[in-house]
């Protein structure tokens, strides 16, 4: 076999290996496998995993890895929902949002989705749903450039500590999250970025080798935050 033929065969084999690996990586990121969590530390990955699976239904492969900004279509989709969720007017200009959002987050993050519970709502289920939504929408606010890196992680880590204090495992949290979303939409409340899933599906996920809720240790020590979780938050789950 000539040298040129050998080089061509070698290049072809490497191409197919690379192509297959790239496809598998893309599929893993789209599913939200553990490999897609690359937020900088185990603690930060943990904080973002609270929004799984909703995050990977809405933003496949890009929620917990490096953020490079949203394209115009995604920004138009996210903008009104984030502002509404965080209690700001949807007609604010970009500079107004950047000025108002950091303080609004610090003052309200722990009450989001919990301030107007229905009489029939299970408080623990509502808490799990609220933790997931805070994780998702705060991350999206950073994606749109509305808050800086420090403000993002301050709220996300406080939210993660809240979830860890209120639930004992990914299974317990995930099943409460599924129940919380079901009771949220059952009364006509909007969750347009959401994905319907069941408690039975959660029980399956926590056994899957590559699923973040199986791989991540629920009791992972989390980064200390500069604030403490308000006592009123814990009281809501009692």
C-alpha positions, -999 to 999 in steps of 0.1 A, spaced: 0 0 0 14 34 -10 20 61 16 -7 83 1 -32 55 2 -24 48 38 -28 85 47 -61 87 30 -74 56 48 -62 69 81 -79 103 75 -111 86 66 -111 65 97 -104 95 119 -131 114 102 -157 88 109 -146 84 145 -148 121 150 -181 124 133 -196 95 154 -182 110 186 -196 145 177 -230 130 171 -230 111 204 -219 142 222 -246 163 206 -272 137 215 -260 136 251 -262 173 254 -296 174 239 -308 149 264 -292 167 292 -269 139 302 -243 146 329 -217 155 302 -237 186 294 -232 201 329 -202 223 326 -210 253 346 -176 256 363 -179 235 395 -199 206 409 -217 231 432 -228 253 402 -238 222 382 -259 211 412 -277 245 414 -286 244 377 -297 207 378 -328 218 399 -343 230 366 -339 197 349 -358 184 328 -376 217 320 -344 235 311 -333 209 285 -367 207 270 -366 245 264 -329 250 257 -313 217 246 -277 214 253 -270 250 264 -284 255 298 -256 244 321 -226 249 298 -208 281 287 -232 309 279 -226 330 248 -259 348 246 -292 340 230 -300 344 194 -329 368 184 -355 341 183 -347 327 217 -344 361 232 -378 371 219 -392 339 234 -376 343 268 -378 380 274 -415 384 283 -416 352 304 -385 361 324 -397 397 331 -432 384 341 -418 358 364 -395 382 381 -422 408 386 -410 435 361 -430 452 334 -426 435 300 -423 469 282 -391 480 300 -361 488 278 -329 468 280 -311 493 302 -341 497 325 -341 459 330 -304 458 338 -308 486 363 -339 471 381 -334 434 379 -305 428 403 -323 445 432 -356 429 423 -340 394 424 -324 400 458 -356 412 472 -381 387 457 -363 355 446 -375 335 476 -412 344 471 -414 338 434 -443 314 426 -451 311 464 -468 343 471 -502 334 458 -507 297 465 -541 282 458 -560 267 488 -556 232 472 -518 235 466 -494 212 483 -468 236 498 -439 212 494 -447 205 458 -450 243 452 -416 248 468 -400 223 445 -416 239 415 -405 273 427 -369 262 432 -368 248 397 -382 279 381 -359 302 400 -329 282 387 -342 284 352 -352 320 350 -322 334 368 -299 315 344 -319 328 315 -316 364 328 -278 359 328 -281 345 292 -297 377 281 -271 399 298 -294 414 324 -274 404 355 -237 399 361 -220 366 369 -218 374 407 -255 383 410 -265 352 391 -245 328 413 -255 345 445 -292 338 439 -287 304 423 -266 292 453 -291 305 478 -318 288 459 -298 256 458 -293 257 496 -330 262 500 -338 232 480 -312 211 498 -327 221 532 -363 214 522 -358 180 504 -338 149 512 -328 135 478 -332 140 441 -360 115 441 -379 134 467 -373 168 451 -380 155 416 -413 139 425 -424 170 443 -413 191 413 -435 169 390 -464 172 414 -458 210 418 -459 216 380 -491 195 376 -509 214 403 -496 247 388 -510 242 353 -542 224 366 -556 258 378 -548 276 345 -514 291 356 -490 294 327 -458 274 324 -452 277 286 -416 266 288 -424 236 309 -423 199 302 -449 175 316 -434 146 335 -446 122 362 -433 110 395 -428 76 379 -405 91 353 -385 107 381 -381 74 398 -366 60 366 -343 90 360 -326 87 393 -315 52 384 -301 61 350 -263 60 348 -258 93 329 -287 113 343 -275 142 365 -301 134 392 -284 100 395 -248 112 392 -249 142 414 -248 137 452 -278 154 467 -259 161 499 -230 178 481 -217 207 503 -227 239 485 -208 271 483 -214 295 511 -236 324 502 -234 360 515 -269 358 528 -289 333 548 -321 318 535 -350 337 550 -367 318 579 -400 325 562 -390 303 533 -383 272 554 -416 278 573 -436 275 541 -425 238 538 -433 229 574 
